[in-house]
Amino acid sequence: MAFSKVHVQFKNGSVAKGKKVELSINGAFAKTSYTDGSGTAVIEHQGHGAGKVYVNGKHVGNLRAPGETAVFV
């Protein structure tokens, strides 16, 4: 099992708490996660490679899984 970390912020720089974060790796979705009080979601997944990050259903960025990225909503 691998983990990827996504930091979600609003465009004004404040953290986005309680946002639904999904990760698609090579077309397969990992388990859904939600941002914590610091705007961070840790996503557990099995796949490795190119990933697409979705926040509340909207594609907002990419990452190489396992990995870490920051996205703005």
ZIRA-V916092 format. One record per residue. N is the residue number from 1. RES is the residue in one small letter. SS is DSSP state (~ for helix, > for strand, _ for the rest). Layout:
# ZIRA-V916092
N:RES:SS / N:RES:SS
This chain:
# ZIRA-V916092
1:m:_ / 2:a:> / 3:f:> / 4:s:> / 5:k:> / 6:v:> / 7:h:> / 8:v:> / 9:q:> / 10:f:_ / 11:k:_ / 12:n:_ / 13:g:_ / 14:s:_ / 15:v:> / 16:a:_ / 17:k:_ / 18:g:_ / 19:k:_ / 20:k:> / 21:v:> / 22:e:> / 23:l:> / 24:s:> / 25:i:> / 26:n:_ / 27:g:_ / 28:a:> / 29:f:> / 30:a:_ / 31:k:_ / 32:t:_ / 33:s:> / 34:y:> / 35:t:_ / 36:d:_ / 37:g:_ / 38:s:_ / 39:g:_ / 40:t:> / 41:a:> / 42:v:> / 43:i:> / 44:e:> / 45:h:> / 46:q:_ / 47:g:_ / 48:h:_ / 49:g:> / 50:a:> / 51:g:> / 52:k:> / 53:v:> / 54:y:> / 55:v:> / 56:n:_ / 57:g:_ / 58:k:> / 59:h:> / 60:v:> / 61:g:> / 62:n:> / 63:l:> / 64:r:> / 65:a:> / 66:p:_ / 67:g:_ / 68:e:> / 69:t:> / 70:a:> / 71:v:> / 72:f:> / 73:v:_
